[in-house]
Amino acid sequence: MSLETLLQQVIACRRCPRLVRWREKVAKDKKAAYQGEEYWGKPVPGWGDAKARVVVVGLAPGAHGANRTGRMFTGDESGRWLYRALWRVGWASQAESVGRGDGLKLRHVWITSPVKCAPPDNRPTTRERDQCADFFTRELGLLAAARVYLALGGFGFEAVGRYFGLRPKPKFGHGVEVALPGDKWLIGSYHVSQQNTFTGRLTETMLDTVMQQAGRRAGLSGRKG
């Protein structure tokens, strides 16, 4: 199966009734600031460089970010933090991601999440996570050049650990490195959520440092240009 075929299967998925109801309700009701926009309102596939050496793993699409724009980490404050950091490290062609047609291109990096639909309160159930797991598993399997999995938050960190069958489960932490089979690495980072960025738990310097750390482990320069 090709990566493109898998991404189309993701978009068409309706496995989880609660998530389908929620994502479509959000797309219909909309946030006041986006009343004039047409929401995506479907599962959001991963995107980026199919030959990526770094895979950024989040949690799930944001209700008024990726669920609105149809692209991971696009259209909300979390995305603004992430794409600025990717631009500074040299893996994004521009520092802002506002929509699928904005001309942004990624190099060396792929962005995805274990859960493909926006969940209520950003909290998918265990069953919903498991229903989506085969998409995530096949996606990682098709990213053959990947050497580093940069997990934004504990949810993504655990998902990568499950994919590689890590026992015992490694403890999540910002900057934590875990050696994986095949000379690969799992690196943890605090999520770029407003809960972390507004409180100073995650700073831009911390995010830049962990991006450079991922770049070194992936055999990239870790510097813009």
N, C-alpha and C positions, 0 to 999 in steps of 0.2 A: 504494500500500500504506500502511496505517496503521501508526503506531508500535506499537500493541498487537498487531497481526498479526505484525509482525517479531519482537517479544519472544517470542511463542508459538513461532515457528519456531526461535528460539535455544534455548529450553528443550527442544525435541524433537530437537535435533541429536545425531547419533551418527557424525559423519564421521571422527573421529580415534580409531582403535582403542586406542592407548596411553593417551590421555587418558580414554576411556570406562572402560577397565579400572582406571585409577588412581583416578578420582573415585569409582567404585562400591566399590572395595576399601576406600578410606578411610571411606566411608559405612557399610560393613559392620563393619570392625574397630573403628572409633571411637577417640577419645582417652579415656583413663581418666576424665578429668574430665567427659566428656559421654556416658558409657555409657547413661544413662537417656533420652537424647534420640534422636529420629529425624532423621537427616541428610537434607538436601536431595539431595545426590549427583547433580545434573544440571548442565547448563550454567547459568550465572547471568547473567540479562539486566541491562542497565543500568536505572537507575531515577531518579526525581526529578521535576522540573518540566518538562513537555513544552515549555513556553515559555521554557526556561532561556536565559539570556544567557552563563552560564559552564558549560563542560563540563569536569568533572574526569576525567582519563584515567589509570588505573592500569596494571597489567600483566596480571593474571589473578586469579581468585578464590583466596583462601587455603584450604588444605586443611581446616582446622578452624574457619575463619571463615565466609566466604561459601558454601563448599561444604557447610557444616553448616546455615547459617541460610537460604540462598537469596537473600540480598541482599548487594550489593557492600559491602565494607569493614564488614561487620557480624559481631560476635561474636569479635573478636580485638583485640590491642593496637594494630595499625595503624589499625583502625576507630575505636578510642577516641580516638586522636590526631586523626584526620580530622574526626570529627563534633563534637568539642569546638571545633575551629577553625571549622567551619561555623556552629556555634551562636554563637560569639563574634562572627563577622562579620555575623550576622543572617540567615543563609540556611537555618538548621535550626530547627525548633520546639522541640527539646530537645537537650541536650548528649550524649546517649547513644543508641546504636543497638544493641539486643540481639536483635531478631528482627523478622520481617515484620509481626507484629501489635502492635508496641509503640507505635503511635500517632504515630511520627515523621513529620513532613512537611517537605519541602524546598521552598524558594522561590528562584527565579532560578538554580538549579543542577541539573545532571544528572550522574550518576556512572556511569562505564562503564569498560570495558577492551577492548583489542584481541583478547585471547584470553578465551573465555567459560568454559572449563573449568579446574579446578585442575590444574596440571602438577606432576609429580614434581620436587622440589627447586626449585620456582618457576621452572623453566626449560623453556618450550615450545621445540620444535624450529622451525626456519625453515619447514618444511612445515606444521606445525600452525598457526603464525602465519598463513601464507598461506591455509590452509583456512578460517580464521575471518575473513579480511579482508573478504569480501563482506558479512558481518553488520555489521562495524564501519563499512564504507563506507556502507551503506544507513542505518544508525542515525544517523550524523553528517548525512547528507543530509536526514533527516526532522526534525532539530532546527534548524528554519529561523531561529529567533531568536538562535541562538548567535553570540556575538561574540568570546569568549575561550575558548581551550582550555588548561586548566591541567594540564600533564603532570607526574604524580608519578613521576619517574624517567626514565632514558634510553630505556627500551623504549617507553613511551607517547609520549615526545617524538618519537622516530623514526617511530612509527606515524602521528601527526598530520602530520608532514612528508611521509610517503609519500602520505597522503590528498590533500594539497594540491600534490603534485608538486614539492616544493622542490628546487632545484638551484642551487648545491651544497648538500649536506646541512648544516644549521646545527649548530653544536656545542652539546651540552647543557651546562647549568650552572644552578645555583640562582639564580633571579631573572632569567635570560636572557629577553629579549623578542625575538620574531621577527615582523615584519609579514607578514600573509597577504593574499591577494587578497580584495577585498570589504570592506576596512577592518576586518579581523579580526586577532586576535593569538594567537600561541602563546607561552606562558610556561612556563618550566621550574621545577620544584621538586624538591629531594631527596625521595625516596620516604619515606612514613611508616612504613617497616619498622623493626623493632626493631634491625636492624643499624645504622640511622642514629640512631634516637631514643635508644637505650640508650648509645650512644657519644658523644652530644652533637654529632654532625655536623649533625643537624637539631634545633633547639630550638623551643619553642612560639612564642617571639618571632619567629623566622625564618619559621615557618609562617603566623603572623598577618600578617606583613609581606607575604608573597607573595599571600595571600588578598586583602588590601586593594589590592595592585597589580592583581590580576585584576579586582577590583570597579571600580576607576577606569577601566581599559581597556574594561570592559563598560558603562560609563555608570551604574554603581550607586554607592551612597553609600560602600560599604566599611566601614560602621559598623553595629553592632547597633542595630535599631530604625529 
